[in-house]
Amino acid sequence: MPKDIGQIVKALELKYDKNGLITAVVQDVRTKEVLMVAYMNEESLGITLKEQRTCFYSRSRQTLWRKGETSGHVQKVKKVLYDCDKDCLLIAVEQEGAACHTGERSCFYREITTD
């Protein structure tokens, strides 16, 4: 059995894209509501598992960022799952405050209508 978080992450043999990223869907552990979608690299996944709070990789800034580091709206990780193809993560969290940078609880607050 791997001894440290880095070894655990490597042993999963997740399928990262050509930029070394994997999609991470964040879901409220109690309500199952999808709160947001972000990206992780191997390092941010390791930090997430170690600290038990979400850490992502910003594609636009090309740097790691911890959810809530400026807003205080932290996501406490309760469970991390990966799909059958090993190319997507589902992270069940306890959300403190809003998940969306706009102040909305979820990033998915706009609906497409055809009326």
PABA-6134 format. One record per atom (N, C-alpha, C): residue number from 1; residue in one letter; atom name; x, y, z. Coordinates in pm, 1 decimal. Layout:
BEGIN
ATOM  nr rest atom        x        y        z
ATOM NUM    A   CA        X        Y        Z
...
end
This chain:
BEGIN
ATOM  nr rest atom        x        y        z
ATOM   1    M    N     85.0   -118.5      0.0
ATOM   1    M   CA      0.0      0.0      0.0
ATOM   1    M    C     89.0    124.0      0.0
ATOM   2    P    N     57.4    222.9    -83.0
ATOM   2    P   CA    138.0    346.2    -86.2
ATOM   2    P    C    140.9    413.9     50.0
ATOM   3    K    N    252.7    480.3     79.2
ATOM   3    K   CA    271.7    537.8    211.7
ATOM   3    K    C    232.5    685.1    221.0
ATOM   4    D    N    238.5    757.3    111.9
ATOM   4    D   CA    204.3    899.2    121.1
ATOM   4    D    C    102.4    936.6     14.4
ATOM   5    I    N     47.7   1056.4     28.4
ATOM   5    I   CA    -56.9   1103.8    -63.4
ATOM   5    I    C     -8.8   1102.6   -208.7
ATOM   6    G    N    113.4   1148.8   -233.2
ATOM   6    G   CA    167.5   1150.8   -368.9
ATOM   6    G    C    169.5   1012.0   -430.6
ATOM   7    Q    N    207.5    913.0   -352.7
ATOM   7    Q   CA    209.5    775.4   -402.3
ATOM   7    Q    C     68.3    724.1   -427.5
ATOM   8    I    N    -24.5    762.7   -340.9
ATOM   8    I   CA   -164.2    722.0   -359.1
ATOM   8    I    C   -218.0    778.9   -489.9
ATOM   9    V    N   -194.0    907.9   -512.9
ATOM   9    V   CA   -242.5    973.3   -635.1
ATOM   9    V    C   -182.8    906.8   -758.9
ATOM  10    K    N    -53.6    879.4   -757.6
ATOM  10    K   CA     11.1    814.3   -872.4
ATOM  10    K    C    -43.5    673.0   -894.3
ATOM  11    A    N    -67.6    601.0   -785.8
ATOM  11    A   CA   -115.5    463.0   -795.5
ATOM  11    A    C   -255.3    454.0   -857.6
ATOM  12    L    N   -332.0    561.8   -852.1
ATOM  12    L   CA   -466.0    561.1   -911.9
ATOM  12    L    C   -460.7    549.8  -1063.6
ATOM  13    E    N   -349.5    594.2  -1123.2
ATOM  13    E   CA   -331.7    594.0  -1268.4
ATOM  13    E    C   -446.6    665.3  -1339.6
ATOM  14    L    N   -479.5    784.9  -1287.7
ATOM  14    L   CA   -584.0    865.4  -1349.4
ATOM  14    L    C   -539.0    912.1  -1487.3
ATOM  15    K    N   -634.6    939.0  -1574.2
ATOM  15    K   CA   -605.2    982.8  -1710.8
ATOM  15    K    C   -622.4   1134.0  -1720.0
ATOM  16    Y    N   -512.3   1203.8  -1713.6
ATOM  16    Y   CA   -511.6   1348.9  -1726.1
ATOM  16    Y    C   -507.6   1384.2  -1874.8
ATOM  17    D    N   -557.8   1502.6  -1909.8
ATOM  17    D   CA   -554.0   1544.0  -2050.5
ATOM  17    D    C   -411.9   1584.1  -2090.6
ATOM  18    K    N   -395.3   1631.9  -2212.8
ATOM  18    K   CA   -262.4   1665.1  -2264.8
ATOM  18    K    C   -194.9   1777.1  -2185.5
ATOM  19    N    N   -274.1   1854.2  -2109.5
ATOM  19    N   CA   -219.2   1960.7  -2025.6
ATOM  19    N    C   -197.4   1915.9  -1881.8
ATOM  20    G    N   -218.1   1786.6  -1856.3
ATOM  20    G   CA   -198.5   1732.7  -1722.0
ATOM  20    G    C   -314.1   1761.5  -1628.0
ATOM  21    L    N   -433.6   1784.6  -1684.0
ATOM  21    L   CA   -549.8   1820.4  -1602.8
ATOM  21    L    C   -659.3   1714.8  -1610.6
ATOM  22    I    N   -740.0   1711.1  -1506.0
ATOM  22    I   CA   -856.2   1622.4  -1500.0
ATOM  22    I    C   -974.1   1706.2  -1451.5
ATOM  23    T    N  -1092.5   1681.6  -1508.6
ATOM  23    T   CA  -1213.4   1752.9  -1470.3
ATOM  23    T    C  -1256.8   1708.8  -1331.0
ATOM  24    A    N  -1296.5   1806.3  -1248.7
ATOM  24    A   CA  -1344.4   1778.1  -1113.9
ATOM  24    A    C  -1482.7   1841.0  -1096.2
ATOM  25    V    N  -1582.9   1756.5  -1078.1
ATOM  25    V   CA  -1719.0   1801.1  -1051.6
ATOM  25    V    C  -1735.2   1805.4   -899.9
ATOM  26    V    N  -1779.8   1921.3   -848.9
ATOM  26    V   CA  -1794.8   1938.2   -704.5
ATOM  26    V    C  -1943.5   1935.3   -670.6
ATOM  27    Q    N  -1977.6   1850.4   -573.8
ATOM  27    Q   CA  -2116.9   1825.1   -539.0
ATOM  27    Q    C  -2136.6   1839.8   -388.2
ATOM  28    D    N  -2250.6   1896.5   -348.3
ATOM  28    D   CA  -2284.3   1905.4   -206.6
ATOM  28    D    C  -2308.1   1764.3   -153.6
ATOM  29    V    N  -2241.4   1728.0    -46.8
ATOM  29    V   CA  -2248.3   1591.5      5.7
ATOM  29    V    C  -2388.6   1556.5     54.7
ATOM  30    R    N  -2463.2   1654.5    104.3
ATOM  30    R   CA  -2597.1   1626.3    157.6
ATOM  30    R    C  -2705.2   1631.7     49.4
ATOM  31    T    N  -2709.3   1739.1    -27.6
ATOM  31    T   CA  -2818.5   1759.8   -123.6
ATOM  31    T    C  -2791.3   1697.8   -260.0
ATOM  32    K    N  -2667.0   1665.4   -288.7
ATOM  32    K   CA  -2622.8   1612.0   -418.8
ATOM  32    K    C  -2625.5   1718.2   -529.0
ATOM  33    E    N  -2650.0   1844.1   -493.5
ATOM  33    E   CA  -2649.9   1953.8   -591.2
ATOM  33    E    C  -2509.1   1972.3   -647.6
ATOM  34    V    N  -2499.4   1987.8   -779.9
ATOM  34    V   CA  -2370.6   2017.3   -842.0
ATOM  34    V    C  -2340.9   2164.2   -815.1
ATOM  35    L    N  -2227.6   2190.2   -751.8
ATOM  35    L   CA  -2191.5   2326.4   -713.1
ATOM  35    L    C  -2102.6   2394.9   -815.8
ATOM  36    M    N  -2009.7   2320.8   -872.7
ATOM  36    M   CA  -1916.3   2379.3   -967.5
ATOM  36    M    C  -1838.9   2269.3  -1040.1
ATOM  37    V    N  -1771.1   2310.6  -1145.5
ATOM  37    V   CA  -1679.0   2223.3  -1218.8
ATOM  37    V    C  -1548.0   2298.3  -1231.6
ATOM  38    A    N  -1439.2   2231.6  -1202.2
ATOM  38    A   CA  -1307.2   2293.2  -1211.3
ATOM  38    A    C  -1209.4   2186.6  -1259.6
ATOM  39    Y    N  -1082.9   2219.1  -1257.6
ATOM  39    Y   CA   -979.5   2126.8  -1305.3
ATOM  39    Y    C   -873.7   2106.9  -1198.2
ATOM  40    M    N   -818.4   1988.2  -1197.7
ATOM  40    M   CA   -711.0   1955.0  -1104.6
ATOM  40    M    C   -595.1   1896.3  -1182.8
ATOM  41    N    N   -476.0   1915.9  -1128.8
ATOM  41    N   CA   -361.3   1840.8  -1177.4
ATOM  41    N    C   -321.5   1746.3  -1064.1
ATOM  42    E    N   -217.5   1669.7  -1085.4
ATOM  42    E   CA   -176.8   1572.5   -984.3
ATOM  42    E    C   -145.0   1640.4   -850.2
ATOM  43    E    N    -78.9   1755.7   -857.2
ATOM  43    E   CA    -41.4   1827.1   -735.3
ATOM  43    E    C   -164.1   1878.3   -659.0
ATOM  44    S    N   -259.3   1939.1   -729.9
ATOM  44    S   CA   -376.5   1992.7   -659.9
ATOM  44    S    C   -463.2   1880.6   -602.3
ATOM  45    L    N   -469.5   1766.4   -669.1
ATOM  45    L   CA   -541.8   1652.2   -613.2
ATOM  45    L    C   -473.8   1605.0   -485.0
ATOM  46    G    N   -341.7   1597.9   -486.1
ATOM  46    G   CA   -268.2   1558.7   -365.8
ATOM  46    G    C   -293.7   1654.4   -250.4
ATOM  47    I    N   -293.4   1784.2   -278.7
ATOM  47    I   CA   -321.1   1885.0   -175.3
ATOM  47    I    C   -462.8   1868.5   -123.3
ATOM  48    T    N   -557.9   1846.8   -213.2
ATOM  48    T   CA   -697.8   1827.4   -174.1
ATOM  48    T    C   -711.9   1709.2    -79.8
ATOM  49    L    N   -649.0   1598.9   -112.9
ATOM  49    L   CA   -657.6   1479.4    -28.1
ATOM  49    L    C   -588.7   1501.1    106.1
ATOM  50    K    N   -476.4   1568.2    104.5
ATOM  50    K   CA   -400.9   1591.2    228.1
ATOM  50    K    C   -472.2   1689.3    321.0
ATOM  51    E    N   -520.0   1801.1    265.6
ATOM  51    E   CA   -580.6   1906.1    347.7
ATOM  51    E    C   -730.0   1886.7    371.1
ATOM  52    Q    N   -792.5   1797.3    294.4
ATOM  52    Q   CA   -936.4   1773.5    301.8
ATOM  52    Q    C  -1018.5   1899.3    275.6
ATOM  53    R    N   -966.6   1984.2    187.2
ATOM  53    R   CA  -1039.4   2099.1    132.5
ATOM  53    R    C   -993.0   2113.5    -11.0
ATOM  54    T    N  -1080.3   2164.8    -96.1
ATOM  54    T   CA  -1049.6   2163.2   -238.9
ATOM  54    T    C   -939.2   2260.0   -278.4
ATOM  55    C    N   -857.5   2211.2   -368.7
ATOM  55    C   CA   -750.9   2288.4   -432.1
ATOM  55    C    C   -757.8   2253.7   -580.3
ATOM  56    F    N   -757.3   2354.1   -665.1
ATOM  56    F   CA   -772.0   2333.7   -809.0
ATOM  56    F    C   -655.4   2394.6   -884.6
ATOM  57    Y    N   -655.0   2371.9  -1014.4
ATOM  57    Y   CA   -556.8   2434.0  -1102.3
ATOM  57    Y    C   -630.3   2530.6  -1193.4
ATOM  58    S    N   -587.8   2655.7  -1193.8
ATOM  58    S   CA   -648.1   2757.5  -1279.2
ATOM  58    S    C   -585.0   2751.6  -1417.3
ATOM  59    R    N   -665.8   2722.6  -1517.1
ATOM  59    R   CA   -614.9   2717.8  -1654.5
ATOM  59    R    C   -578.2   2856.7  -1704.6
ATOM  60    S    N   -652.8   2957.7  -1663.7
ATOM  60    S   CA   -625.6   3093.3  -1712.8
ATOM  60    S    C   -503.2   3155.7  -1646.6
ATOM  61    R    N   -486.8   3131.0  -1517.5
ATOM  61    R   CA   -371.5   3187.5  -1445.9
ATOM  61    R    C   -252.9   3092.3  -1439.5
ATOM  62    Q    N   -278.1   2966.7  -1474.9
ATOM  62    Q   CA   -176.9   2860.8  -1470.9
ATOM  62    Q    C   -110.0   2850.8  -1334.0
ATOM  63    T    N   -195.2   2840.3  -1233.0
ATOM  63    T   CA   -146.3   2827.5  -1095.8
ATOM  63    T    C   -248.6   2752.4  -1011.0
ATOM  64    L    N   -204.4   2701.6   -898.3
ATOM  64    L   CA   -294.8   2635.8   -804.3
ATOM  64    L    C   -375.9   2740.2   -729.2
ATOM  65    W    N   -499.1   2703.6   -691.0
ATOM  65    W   CA   -578.5   2790.5   -604.5
ATOM  65    W    C   -666.4   2705.5   -514.5
ATOM  66    R    N   -673.0   2746.7   -390.2
ATOM  66    R   CA   -755.9   2679.0   -291.7
ATOM  66    R    C   -890.3   2750.4   -283.8
ATOM  67    K    N   -997.5   2674.1   -297.7
ATOM  67    K   CA  -1130.7   2732.0   -291.0
ATOM  67    K    C  -1149.2   2797.8   -154.8
ATOM  68    G    N  -1185.7   2925.1   -157.4
ATOM  68    G   CA  -1211.7   2998.1    -34.0
ATOM  68    G    C  -1093.7   3074.4     21.1
ATOM  69    E    N   -978.6   3069.8    -46.7
ATOM  69    E   CA   -860.6   3136.9      8.6
ATOM  69    E    C   -878.2   3288.0     17.6
ATOM  70    T    N   -960.6   3346.6    -69.0
ATOM  70    T   CA   -986.1   3490.7    -58.5
ATOM  70    T    C  -1128.4   3519.4    -10.2
ATOM  71    S    N  -1224.4   3434.3    -46.3
ATOM  71    S   CA  -1364.6   3458.6    -10.0
ATOM  71    S    C  -1402.5   3401.4    125.8
ATOM  72    G    N  -1329.0   3300.4    171.2
ATOM  72    G   CA  -1366.8   3230.7    294.5
ATOM  72    G    C  -1471.5   3122.9    271.4
ATOM  73    H    N  -1514.1   3103.6    146.8
ATOM  73    H   CA  -1616.2   3005.0    112.5
ATOM  73    H    C  -1549.8   2870.4     83.3
ATOM  74    V    N  -1509.0   2805.1    188.0
ATOM  74    V   CA  -1429.6   2682.1    182.0
ATOM  74    V    C  -1516.4   2560.9    150.0
ATOM  75    Q    N  -1457.1   2464.9     81.2
ATOM  75    Q   CA  -1521.6   2336.5     54.8
ATOM  75    Q    C  -1447.2   2228.4    132.5
ATOM  76    K    N  -1513.1   2174.0    234.2
ATOM  76    K   CA  -1454.0   2065.4    312.9
ATOM  76    K    C  -1483.5   1933.0    243.3
ATOM  77    V    N  -1378.6   1863.2    205.9
ATOM  77    V   CA  -1392.0   1739.3    129.0
ATOM  77    V    C  -1436.1   1624.6    219.3
ATOM  78    K    N  -1542.8   1557.6    175.5
ATOM  78    K   CA  -1595.2   1441.8    247.5
ATOM  78    K    C  -1567.3   1311.4    174.8
ATOM  79    K    N  -1559.6   1320.2     39.9
ATOM  79    K   CA  -1536.5   1199.2    -40.0
ATOM  79    K    C  -1486.6   1240.5   -176.8
ATOM  80    V    N  -1392.5   1163.3   -232.1
ATOM  80    V   CA  -1345.8   1184.2   -369.4
ATOM  80    V    C  -1362.6   1052.4   -444.6
ATOM  81    L    N  -1437.7   1059.7   -553.9
ATOM  81    L   CA  -1459.7    942.3   -638.4
ATOM  81    L    C  -1404.0    970.0   -777.0
ATOM  82    Y    N  -1373.3    864.6   -851.5
ATOM  82    Y   CA  -1333.6    881.7   -990.8
ATOM  82    Y    C  -1415.3    786.4  -1076.0
ATOM  83    D    N  -1437.6    824.8  -1202.2
ATOM  83    D   CA  -1526.6    747.9  -1287.8
ATOM  83    D    C  -1458.1    624.1  -1345.5
ATOM  84    C    N  -1538.1    545.6  -1417.6
ATOM  84    C   CA  -1491.4    417.8  -1471.3
ATOM  84    C    C  -1377.9    432.8  -1572.2
ATOM  85    D    N  -1372.3    546.1  -1641.8
ATOM  85    D   CA  -1265.1    570.6  -1737.8
ATOM  85    D    C  -1142.6    635.4  -1674.6
ATOM  86    K    N  -1152.0    669.0  -1547.5
ATOM  86    K   CA  -1044.4    733.5  -1471.7
ATOM  86    K    C  -1006.1    870.1  -1527.8
ATOM  87    D    N  -1105.3    939.7  -1588.7
ATOM  87    D   CA  -1073.8   1070.4  -1646.3
ATOM  87    D    C  -1161.6   1184.0  -1593.6
ATOM  88    C    N  -1230.7   1158.8  -1482.5
ATOM  88    C   CA  -1314.2   1262.0  -1421.4
ATOM  88    C    C  -1329.7   1230.9  -1272.7
ATOM  89    L    N  -1327.2   1336.7  -1191.6
ATOM  89    L   CA  -1343.2   1322.7  -1047.2
ATOM  89    L    C  -1477.7   1377.8  -1003.3
ATOM  90    L    N  -1533.4   1320.2   -898.6
ATOM  90    L   CA  -1651.9   1372.5   -831.9
ATOM  90    L    C  -1611.8   1395.2   -687.4
ATOM  91    I    N  -1622.0   1520.7   -643.6
ATOM  91    I   CA  -1578.1   1555.8   -509.2
ATOM  91    I    C  -1699.0   1599.2   -427.6
ATOM  92    A    N  -1731.0   1521.9   -326.1
ATOM  92    A   CA  -1843.2   1552.9   -237.3
ATOM  92    A    C  -1790.7   1639.7   -123.4
ATOM  93    V    N  -1854.1   1755.2   -105.4
ATOM  93    V   CA  -1804.0   1852.9     -8.6
ATOM  93    V    C  -1914.6   1905.8     81.7
ATOM  94    E    N  -1872.4   1961.9    194.5
ATOM  94    E   CA  -1956.0   2050.0    275.5
ATOM  94    E    C  -1917.1   2189.6    233.4
ATOM  95    Q    N  -2010.4   2261.5    174.5
ATOM  95    Q   CA  -1983.5   2395.5    123.9
ATOM  95    Q    C  -2010.6   2498.4    232.5
ATOM  96    E    N  -1913.4   2583.5    258.5
ATOM  96    E   CA  -1930.9   2695.7    350.7
ATOM  96    E    C  -1948.0   2821.3    266.5
ATOM  97    G    N  -2068.6   2878.7    265.5
ATOM  97    G   CA  -2094.3   2996.8    184.2
ATOM  97    G    C  -2121.9   2959.0     39.7
ATOM  98    A    N  -2098.3   3054.1    -49.2
ATOM  98    A   CA  -2125.8   3035.1   -191.9
ATOM  98    A    C  -2013.8   2956.2   -259.8
ATOM  99    A    N  -2052.1   2874.1   -357.3
ATOM  99    A   CA  -1951.3   2802.5   -436.4
ATOM  99    A    C  -1906.4   2885.9   -555.4
ATOM 100    C    N  -1996.5   2968.7   -608.2
ATOM 100    C   CA  -1967.4   3046.3   -728.2
ATOM 100    C    C  -1903.4   3181.0   -693.5
ATOM 101    H    N  -1811.2   3223.8   -777.0
ATOM 101    H   CA  -1744.6   3352.3   -754.6
ATOM 101    H    C  -1840.3   3470.5   -767.2
ATOM 102    T    N  -1960.0   3446.2   -823.4
ATOM 102    T   CA  -2060.1   3553.2   -836.0
ATOM 102    T    C  -2139.0   3572.7   -707.1
ATOM 103    G    N  -2120.5   3481.2   -612.6
ATOM 103    G   CA  -2195.1   3486.7   -487.1
ATOM 103    G    C  -2312.5   3389.7   -482.8
ATOM 104    E    N  -2339.9   3322.9   -595.0
ATOM 104    E   CA  -2446.7   3222.2   -599.3
ATOM 104    E    C  -2399.8   3094.6   -528.8
ATOM 105    R    N  -2495.2   3020.1   -474.3
ATOM 105    R   CA  -2460.6   2895.1   -406.0
ATOM 105    R    C  -2392.5   2797.9   -502.0
ATOM 106    S    N  -2445.3   2787.0   -624.8
ATOM 106    S   CA  -2391.3   2698.6   -727.1
ATOM 106    S    C  -2354.8   2780.0   -849.8
ATOM 107    C    N  -2257.4   2734.4   -924.2
ATOM 107    C   CA  -2223.4   2799.2  -1051.1
ATOM 107    C    C  -2331.9   2774.8  -1156.0
ATOM 108    F    N  -2419.4   2677.0  -1130.8
ATOM 108    F   CA  -2524.3   2640.3  -1225.6
ATOM 108    F    C  -2656.8   2702.3  -1182.3
ATOM 109    Y    N  -2667.1   2832.6  -1196.3
ATOM 109    Y   CA  -2787.7   2904.6  -1155.3
ATOM 109    Y    C  -2862.4   2964.9  -1273.6
ATOM 110    R    N  -2811.2   2949.2  -1395.5
ATOM 110    R   CA  -2877.3   3003.4  -1514.9
ATOM 110    R    C  -2931.0   2889.4  -1599.8
ATOM 111    E    N  -3053.4   2905.3  -1644.6
ATOM 111    E   CA  -3119.3   2800.7  -1722.4
ATOM 111    E    C  -3141.2   2847.2  -1866.1
ATOM 112    I    N  -3118.9   2758.1  -1960.0
ATOM 112    I   CA  -3148.9   2784.2  -2100.1
ATOM 112    I    C  -3295.6   2749.3  -2123.0
ATOM 113    T    N  -3371.7   2843.8  -2172.9
ATOM 113    T   CA  -3512.5   2817.7  -2203.8
ATOM 113    T    C  -3535.6   2838.3  -2352.6
ATOM 114    T    N  -3636.3   2772.3  -2403.4
ATOM 114    T   CA  -3668.1   2783.7  -2546.0
ATOM 114    T    C  -3803.1   2848.1  -2568.3
ATOM 115    D    N  -3859.1   2909.5  -2467.2
ATOM 115    D   CA  -3989.6   2976.1  -2478.9
ATOM 115    D    C  -3980.7   3103.8  -2557.6
end
